[in-house]
Amino acid sequence: MNSPLIKEWTATHRENFGKNPIVWQHSMHESGLFTDEKLIELIEKHPRDLADFCTMDKNAEDMASWRGGDPGNHSGAELLKAVRSGHLWINLRKTFNIYPEYATLLQTVTDEMKAATPNFSAVSMMGGLLISSPSAGVPYHIDRSDVMLWHIRGRKRVWIYPMDDQTLPESEVEEILLHEHNDDVPYDKSFDDKAVVYDLEPGQAASWPLHSPHRVLNLGEMCVSLTVEYSPFSAVMQNGAQITNGILRRRLGLNPQIEKQGRLSRFIRFAVSRVLRKMTLVKAKTAHESGYLFSVDPEAATAVRELKQQKHAA
């Protein structure tokens, strides 16, 4: 694409990026890289160890019902049919890092964000392609890295919540950072009164501050989005500091507060977290430790066939 991807970026966007939820306009959906034919090709050839096939209970409000499934030997066309008619969520991780056409888009995103926001920087940038059913949603959770959601097809609603002692106690963030592959945060419907809500259309993108709780619900259409996970050093340092804080809270009964810790204190705690990782005080689990809980069945009503026994990934 010769025209800029970012179609709208004001002084207000620049001032609030990374500090508050914002939405802006883009032209990525006009690239021709997200047609059914292109999606089928990507699903077909993408490495299975970089693909997540998930489902969730309808109307679930927390991550307890979120579970991974086995796509089997179905073709890309069959799996896209299953998404369109069923209740599935697919994440093709690193799509925008692996394939040249999509990597070019991610590089353009990086270059334009740097030009639009002088303080934008990232230690790493990872672009995954999300393809999800008309009824699919992602329950209340947080992400460990900063995130931008570039919406491409369909309509989806995003609730973004403030970070306070009610919606996101600091100890909960620490718990998530201490245990990989767990991003569940306790949720109560009353939190919605505090949320910023966006109904995203194709050609809109959104971002929010690091660790902001959020949830997503598709609005009756199959959805396609690019999710950009990026980690500026400030986020890497904060995560490390909160890992150290979490261990101090749990092992020594202290009550550290990240917002009261300046840059030097955070850096020291970040450095300590590296040592603690080597001491195995930070637990890690593999993504498929719990095994597959369902298999994809394009002919089933929800395209999901629950497994009687867990089938562990090879």
C-alpha positions in Angstrom: 0.0 0.0 0.0 1.3 3.4 -1.0 -1.1 5.5 1.1 -0.5 5.9 4.9 -2.0 3.2 7.1 -2.9 5.8 9.8 -5.6 8.0 8.4 -6.1 10.1 11.5 -3.7 11.1 14.2 -4.2 14.3 16.2 -2.4 16.0 19.0 -5.0 14.4 21.3 -4.0 10.9 20.0 -0.4 11.7 20.5 -0.9 13.0 24.1 -3.1 10.1 25.2 -1.4 7.2 23.5 -0.3 4.7 26.1 -2.0 6.7 28.9 -5.7 6.4 28.1 -7.9 4.4 25.8 -8.0 5.9 22.3 -9.4 5.0 18.8 -8.1 6.1 15.4 -8.8 5.4 11.7 -6.6 3.3 9.5 -6.7 1.8 5.9 -5.3 -1.7 6.6 -8.6 -3.3 5.7 -8.2 -2.0 2.1 -5.0 -3.9 1.5 -6.6 -7.0 0.0 -4.7 -9.3 2.4 -7.7 -10.3 4.5 -10.2 -11.8 2.0 -11.6 -15.2 2.6 -9.1 -16.7 0.1 -6.2 -15.1 2.0 -7.5 -16.2 5.3 -7.9 -19.8 4.1 -4.3 -19.7 2.7 -2.9 -18.5 6.1 -4.9 -21.0 8.2 -3.8 -23.8 5.9 0.0 -23.0 6.0 0.5 -21.4 9.4 2.6 -23.6 11.8 0.2 -25.4 14.2 2.5 -24.7 17.1 1.9 -20.9 16.5 -1.9 -21.3 16.2 -4.4 -21.2 19.0 -7.9 -22.6 18.4 -10.1 -21.7 21.3 -13.7 -21.6 22.4 -15.5 -20.2 25.4 -18.9 -20.5 27.1 -21.5 -18.0 25.6 -22.0 -15.0 27.9 -19.0 -16.1 30.1 -17.7 -13.2 32.1 -14.4 -14.6 33.2 -11.6 -16.7 31.6 -12.6 -19.9 33.5 -14.5 -21.3 30.4 -11.7 -20.3 27.9 -10.2 -23.5 26.5 -8.0 -24.7 23.7 -8.9 -27.2 21.0 -7.4 -29.5 18.4 -7.9 -28.2 14.8 -7.3 -31.8 13.5 -6.5 -32.3 9.9 -9.2 -30.0 8.5 -8.3 -27.8 5.5 -8.1 -24.1 5.8 -11.5 -23.8 4.0 -13.1 -26.2 6.5 -11.7 -24.3 9.5 -12.8 -20.9 8.1 -16.3 -22.4 7.7 -16.1 -23.6 11.3 -15.3 -20.1 12.4 -18.1 -18.5 10.4 -20.8 -20.9 11.6 -19.5 -21.9 15.0 -18.2 -20.5 18.3 -14.5 -20.3 17.8 -11.5 -17.9 18.2 -8.3 -18.4 16.2 -5.0 -16.6 16.9 -2.4 -17.1 14.2 0.5 -15.9 16.2 3.4 -14.0 14.5 1.6 -13.9 11.1 2.9 -10.4 10.7 6.4 -11.4 11.6 6.6 -14.5 9.4 5.1 -13.7 6.0 6.6 -11.0 3.9 3.4 -9.2 2.7 2.1 -9.0 6.3 5.6 -8.2 7.8 5.6 -5.2 5.5 2.3 -4.0 7.0 3.7 -4.5 10.5 6.9 -2.5 9.6 4.7 0.3 8.2 2.7 0.3 11.5 6.0 0.6 13.4 7.4 3.4 11.1 4.1 5.4 11.2 3.7 5.1 14.9 7.2 6.3 15.5 6.6 9.3 13.2 3.2 10.1 14.7 4.3 9.6 18.4 8.0 10.6 18.9 8.2 8.7 22.2 7.0 5.4 20.7 9.6 2.7 20.9 9.5 -1.1 21.3 12.0 -3.7 22.3 9.8 -6.2 20.3 6.8 -6.1 18.0 4.7 -9.2 17.4 1.7 -9.2 15.1 -1.0 -11.9 15.3 -4.1 -12.4 13.2 -7.3 -12.9 15.1 -10.2 -14.7 13.3 -13.3 -15.2 15.4 -16.9 -16.3 15.1 -19.9 -13.9 15.0 -20.8 -14.9 18.6 -17.2 -15.2 20.0 -15.8 -13.1 22.7 -12.8 -12.7 25.0 -13.7 -12.5 28.7 -12.3 -10.0 31.2 -8.5 -10.2 31.3 -5.3 -8.3 31.0 -2.3 -8.5 28.7 1.3 -8.6 29.9 2.6 -6.4 27.0 1.2 -3.2 25.5 -1.4 -3.9 22.8 -2.9 -2.2 19.8 -6.0 -3.7 18.1 -6.3 -2.9 14.4 -9.8 -4.0 13.3 -10.2 -5.3 9.8 -13.5 -7.2 9.2 -16.8 -7.4 11.1 -17.9 -5.5 14.2 -16.8 -6.0 17.8 -17.4 -4.2 21.1 -14.5 -3.6 23.4 -14.9 -2.7 27.1 -11.8 -1.1 28.6 -11.7 -0.7 32.4 -9.6 1.7 34.6 -7.0 0.2 36.9 -8.0 0.7 40.5 -8.2 -1.4 43.7 -11.7 -2.7 42.7 -11.2 -3.6 39.0 -7.5 -4.6 39.2 -5.8 -5.0 42.6 -2.1 -4.8 42.2 -1.7 -8.2 43.7 -3.7 -9.7 40.8 -1.3 -8.2 38.3 1.6 -9.7 40.2 -0.1 -13.1 40.3 -0.5 -13.0 36.5 3.1 -11.9 35.9 4.4 -14.6 38.2 2.5 -17.4 36.4 2.7 -17.5 32.7 -0.3 -18.4 30.5 -2.7 -17.1 33.1 -4.4 -13.8 32.5 -7.6 -14.3 34.5 -8.8 -11.3 36.6 -11.8 -11.5 38.9 -14.7 -9.7 37.2 -18.0 -8.2 38.5 -20.7 -6.8 36.2 -20.7 -3.6 38.2 -17.3 -2.8 36.7 -19.0 -2.0 33.4 -20.2 1.3 34.9 -16.5 2.4 34.8 -15.7 1.1 31.4 -14.9 3.0 28.2 -16.8 1.1 25.4 -15.9 1.2 21.7 -17.8 -0.4 18.9 -15.1 -1.1 16.4 -15.8 -1.0 12.7 -13.4 -2.1 9.9 -10.8 0.6 9.6 -10.6 1.5 13.2 -7.8 0.7 15.7 -7.7 1.0 19.5 -5.1 1.0 22.3 -5.1 1.3 26.0 -2.6 1.6 28.9 -0.4 -1.4 29.9 -2.4 -4.0 32.0 -5.7 -2.3 31.5 -8.5 -4.9 32.1 -10.7 -5.4 29.0 -13.1 -7.7 27.4 -14.4 -8.2 23.8 -17.6 -9.4 22.2 -18.3 -9.8 18.5 -21.5 -8.2 17.3 -23.0 -10.9 15.1 -20.3 -11.0 12.4 -17.2 -12.9 11.8 -14.3 -10.7 12.8 -10.7 -10.3 11.7 -8.2 -8.2 13.5 -4.5 -7.6 13.8 -3.3 -7.6 17.4 0.1 -5.9 17.9 1.8 -6.8 21.1 4.8 -4.5 21.7 7.1 -4.0 24.6 8.8 -0.7 25.2 11.6 -1.0 27.8 9.4 0.9 30.2 6.9 -1.9 30.1 9.6 -4.6 30.4 11.0 -2.7 33.4 7.6 -2.3 35.0 6.7 -6.0 34.6 10.0 -7.0 36.2 9.5 -4.6 39.1 6.0 -6.0 39.7 7.4 -9.6 39.6 9.8 -8.6 42.4 7.0 -6.8 44.2 4.9 -9.9 44.0 7.5 -12.1 45.5 8.2 -9.6 48.3 4.5 -9.4 49.0 4.1 -13.2 49.2 7.3 -14.2 50.8 8.0 -11.4 53.2 4.5 -9.9 53.8 5.5 -6.5 52.4 3.1 -4.2 50.7 5.0 -2.6 47.7 3.1 -0.2 45.4 4.3 0.2 41.8 2.9 3.7 41.4 5.0 4.9 44.3 8.2 3.5 42.9 10.3 5.8 40.7 12.3 4.9 37.7 15.4 4.0 39.6 13.5 1.8 42.1 11.7 0.1 39.2 15.0 -0.6 37.4 16.5 -2.1 40.5 13.5 -4.3 41.0 13.5 -5.3 37.3 17.2 -6.3 37.7 16.3 -8.4 40.8 13.5 -10.1 38.9 16.1 -11.4 36.4 17.9 -13.1 39.3 14.7 -14.4 40.8 13.8 -16.0 37.4 17.1 -17.9 37.4 16.3 -19.1 41.0 13.0 -20.5 39.7 11.0 -18.4 42.1 8.9 -17.3 39.0 6.8 -20.3 37.8 6.2 -21.0 34.2 3.8 -23.4 32.5 3.8 -24.4 28.8 0.9 -23.2 26.8 -0.6 -26.7 26.3 0.0 -28.0 29.7 -3.7 -28.7 30.3 -4.1 -30.4 26.9 -6.8 -30.0 24.3 -10.3 -29.9 25.7 -12.2 -30.1 22.4 -11.8 -30.8 18.7 -12.9 -28.6 15.9 -15.8 -30.1 14.0 -17.1 -28.0 11.1 -20.4 -29.9 11.0 -21.3 -29.4 14.7 -23.6 -26.5 15.6 -20.9 -24.6 17.4 -18.0 -26.3 15.4 -16.9 -27.7 18.8 -16.9 -31.3 19.9 -15.9 -31.7 23.6 -13.4 -34.4 24.3 -14.2 -37.0 27.0 -10.5 -37.2 27.8 -7.9 -34.5 27.3 -5.7 -35.0 24.3 -2.3 -33.7 25.0 -0.3 -31.9 22.3 2.6 -33.8 20.8 
